[in-house]
Amino acid sequence: ETGVTQTPRHLVMGMTNKKSLKCEQHLGHNAMYWYKQSAKKPLELMFVYNFKEQTENNSVPSRFSPECPNSSHLFLHLHTLQPEDSALYLCASSHTRDRGAYEQYFGPGTRLTVT
Amino acid sequence: AQSVTQPDIHITVSEGASLELRCNYSYGATPYLFWYVQSPGQGLQLLLKYFSGDTLVQGIKGFEAEFKRSQSSFNLRKPSVHWSDAAEYFCAVVSANQAGTALIFGKGTTLSVSS
């Protein structure tokens, strides 16, 4: 595997379900991100992790719970979601700021539908 | 606050014609700027980036962008568009957040290519 991978690619879940999204990066980066992309809205940053530590939580509801066990893996745990949470969830990774490289590399996304 | 504006929501260009997608930014310091492309159902792919130096930067797939500080712009150009260029294009600027390298994205411009 190369780059940033995300599983599953598609997920349909009911409002009472619990599920998790997985992201893995093979680029040697130390920062990872979750973004939400809804129709007709700009990309919304949800969470930022630097060296496994959460450094930003962009006022995301508690029904979204991130986990970063190491610099290569990032999870987004989902529970009691609402229909408006249906969106494309994108994971990205980058070097940290001290490396002087700011570009992020994105995975293909997980298309989530909440019924 | 930092922001990115892409004035054109949707542009249609004939195959073989030239293309220019507009991007304006608001940023307090020297900006780090990016263009990404997203094909339907896919993640974002980095086209090019500007950090410093030459204000005309070359990217992949024949794209280039010019940084104009006086106009706070970073417009994307391609001399001859191919049907495979039809996609959504996002301009982004790096956040001044010291914690990480989060990007602020514009709302995107959808490019359609007519034959």
Interface residues (C-beta under 8 A of the other chain):
Chain A: V4 Q6 A31 Y33 K41 P42 L43 L45 V48 N50 T55 E56 L90 A92 S94 H95 T96 R97 Y102 E103 Q104 Y105 F106 G107 P108 G109 R111
Chain B: Y32 F34 Y36 G41 Q42 G43 L44 Q45 L46 K49 F51 F90 V94 N97 Q98 A99 G100 T101 A102 L103 F105 G106 K107 G108
